[in-house]
């Protein structure tokens, strides 16, 4: 199966989310793209979110200096939410559930983690305390919901949902109330990320024929296209000061991490690696970018400076590690 991004397959009986590494497709654009009923085998995908005492995925750890990263891994046989120190030590399973738990996002104060779970027979947005206790379903919807992202004040969670027959961006209060559709397009819209001031949401959409990066006001108005290439673009995330957006792009023939100004200008390749690099996330102070890379023969979480130097493997694990994310504030 081919697509403009990674495809998600549901292993319905085992309640596991699998990713198909399509040739033309790539990257985990949110729980991306179409769900396949026939599955392909996946390793795991890590969606890491580092936490700061004031930070929020797009989210992350418990500590006041960005000292933790949340992620998901299949190292225990199914996808679970983990947390680790930013140097890769202290990796701990938080969810311990037979179903697939993926895509964690820390609340701005680091006290909560939102994530997607298949434990109810479809993907729902859950929330739990940062130590893994108090796991609660927020969306309670028959359709699949995924990729939660907290607003900078922690009062809202943006996510995508298939409840309207295609993937759209929704927002809800952090307790699950007030679920409101923001996009209304026949195409697929996904992977929302709030700007640090909460006034904008960046997202990916194929409304113009292939996946590009867009931005809109937090109420869904003023949708503006930022990238314009023939290749798929994906996984936008704002820098902590709101001046830049990091994202993934296949414009060079493989997935690379790019950065651009928040208005779409100054697009530059940061990774420049023959392997696949994707799913960027700024550290709380903006000095580092975490990302996923296949350069070691499996997906691992890497760190680099915001300028692209000093690319370093953090996870060093045989299981798949992918989709890192830090709080932006």
N, C-alpha and C positions, 0 to 999 in steps of 0.2 A: 504494500500500500504506500502511495506517495502523497506527500503533503508539503506545505510550506514550512513545516516545523516538526518537532517530535510528535509522534502520535501516541495517544494513550490507549492502552487496551485494558479492558476490565476482565480480570479473571474472576468471573462471577462467583463460582463455587467457593473459591479460596479467599474471596474478597481481597484480592491483591491488585494494586495498580501496576501495570507494566508499561514500559516505554519501548516503542519500536524505533530502532535506529534506521530510519529510511534513508535512501541514498540522497534524494534531493531534499529531504526534509530535515529538519533539525530543530532544534533546540526547544527545550521546554518552554514553549511559550505558554505559560501558565500551565494548567493541567492540560494543556494544549490540545487543541484541535479536535479532531473527531474521535469518538470513542469506538473502538473496534470490539466486536463480540468474539472474533477469532483472535487468539492472543499470540503474542510473541514473548519470548522469554526476556525478562529484564533482570538486571542486577538491581541496584537500588538507586535512589537518587537522593542526594543530600541537599536539603534546602536549609541553609544555615543562616542564622540570624544572630548577630552579636549584640550584646546589650550594654547600654550605658545607663547610668542612673537617671538620665533624662531622655533617653533615646527611644525609638519605637520599633523589617523585611525585610518595613517592607519587608523587622524586628529583632530582639536579642537578649542577652543574658542577664544575670542577676549580679549586679555589681555596679559600682558607680564610675567605672573607668573603661567600659567596653571590654571587660575581662572574660566574658563568656560568649560562646557561639552556640546557638541551637541549630540542629540539622536533623535530617532523617536518613536512616540507613537500613539495609536489609541484612546486616551482619548476624542477626539472630534468627534469620529464616523468613522474616516478613518485615515490611516497612514499619519502623518505629521512630518516634521522636527522641532524639538524643540532645544532650548538652555537653559542651567541652570548654576548656580554657582556650584562649586565643592562640596558645602555642601548640594546641592539639592534645594536651594531656587531660586526664580526668574525664574521659568519655563515659557518659552515664545514660542509660535507657530510662526515659521518663514515662512512656505510655504503657508498655508491657501489655499489649492487647493483641488478640489473634487476628484482628482485621488490619487493614493497611492504614497507617497514620502518616501523613506527609505534610510538607509545606508549612513549617512553623513560622510564626511571626510574634515577636515580643511586643508587649505593650510599652509605651514610652517610659514608664517608670520601672520597667523590668519585672513587675510583679506577676504578670499574666503572660500566657502564650496562647495565641490562636493557632489553629491548625485544621487541616482537612482530614476526615476519618470516614472509612467505609464500614464502620461497625454496625450501622443500621441498615445495610443493604444497598446504600448509595452514598456518594460522597456528600458529607455535611460539614459545615463549619462548626468546630468545637472550640471551647476555651478551657484552660486549666490554669491552676497556680503554677508559678515558675518551678516548683519542686515536683510537679506532676500530679498533685492532688486536685480534687474537685473538678474532674473532667465533665463538661456539660455541653450538650448539643444546643447551638444557637439558632440554626436555620430551620430545622424540622420540615424539610421540603422533599417531595417525591423526586425532584430532579437533582442532578449533580451540582454542587456548589464547591468552589475552590479558590485557592490563592488569596487568603485574607491579608489585609494590610491595614494597620492602625493609622488613624489620623494623628497628627503631632500632639494633640491634647489628650489622646486616648479615649475620647468620647464616641468615636465612630470607627467602624471597620468597613473598608471597601472589599469587595470580592467579586468573582464572576459567577454567573448562574446560567444553567441551561433550562430553566423553568419556562422560558418563553419559546422554546423550540430551537433556539440558537444561543450562542454564548453572548451574554450581555454583562455590562458592569453594573453592580448594585452597591448600595451603601446601607448600613444599618447602625443602630445604636450598639454600643459595646455589650449590652445585655441581650441583644438579638431582636429587640423591638424595632419598629419603624423601618422595615425592609423596603427600600425604594429603588426602582430602576433608574439608572442615570443615562445609559445609552439606549437608543431605539433604532437599531440598524439591522438589515437583513444579513449582514456579514458577521464575522466572528470577532468579538472584542474581548480582550483579556489582559491579565496581569497588571492590575492597577497599582499605582504607587503615588502616595501623597507627596506634594512638595513640603518642605520644612515649615512653611507658614500656613499650610493647610488650605490654601486658596486654589490650588491646582491639583489635578490628577493626571499623571502620565499613564499611557496604556498602549497596547499593541492592537492593531486591527488590520484585517485584510479587505476592508471596504473599497479599496482602490485596486484590488486585483491580487496584491501580495501583501504580506505582513509588513507594516510600517509603524513607526513610532508616532503617536499622537499625544496631544495634551488638551485638556478641557478644564473649565472651571469646576470647582468641587460640587456644583449643583447640576452638572451635566451640560451646561451651555458652553458656547464658544469653542467648539471642537476645531482644533488646528493640527494639520499634518506637519511634522517636523523633519522626517526623512523622506527621501524620494529617490529610491534606487530600484533596479530590477530584481535585486536579491532580497530575501526575507530579513527583516530587522525585528528584534525582540527584546524582552526583559528590561524595560527601562527602570532606572533608579536615580533619584536625585542625589546630588552632593549635599552635605549638611548645610551649606550656606545657600543652597538653591540656585547657584550660578551655573551648574553643569548637570548633565544627564549622562550617565554611563549606560551602555546598552550592548546587545550582541548583534553581530551582522555577519552575513555570508557573502558580502560583496567581493571578497578576495578569493572566493572559491572554497573556503572553509570557515568555520565559526571563529570569529575574533572578537575581542573586547574593544569597543570603541567608546569615545567620549565626545560630547559636543556641548556647546553652550546651550542654555535653557531655551533659547529661541531657535535652535536648530543649526546655527552657524558653527564653523570651526570643527567639523567632524574629523577625528583623528584615530588611527589604529594604535592601540596601546600594547597588544600582546605580540603581534608579528611572529607567530609560531606556526610551523607546518601542521601541528596537531590541532584538535578542536579545543577552543577556549570559549567559555560562555557564562551567562548568569552572574553578572557583576553586582557587587554591593559595596558601597563606601563604608569605611570605618566611621565611628561617631565623630572623630576629629577631622575627617576628610583627608587624612594623610595616606591612607591605604585603601586598596580595593581588593576584596576577596572575590574569587571567581572559581569556576570549575574547569579543569583541564584534563584532556586525555593523553597528555604527552608522555605519561609513564606506562601506557598500555591499559590503564583503567581510569575511571573518573576519580579524581582527587580534588580536594579543596586547596587552592593556592592563595597566597597573598602577594601583592606587589605594591610599590609606591603608586600614588595617584598619577604619576607621570609614566608608569609602565616599567620602571626599573626594579631590580631585586626580586624577581619572581621566585617564590619559595613554596614547596609542598608542605602543607600543614597536616594532612590526615594520614598519609602513608599506611593505608589499610587495604586489604584485598577486596573488601566490599566496595560498592560504588558510592562515591561521595560527589554531590553536585548541588547546584543552586544555592550558593551561600548568600546571606543577606545580613546587613547590619542595620541598626536603628540609625535614623538620619539626623536625629536632633540631640 
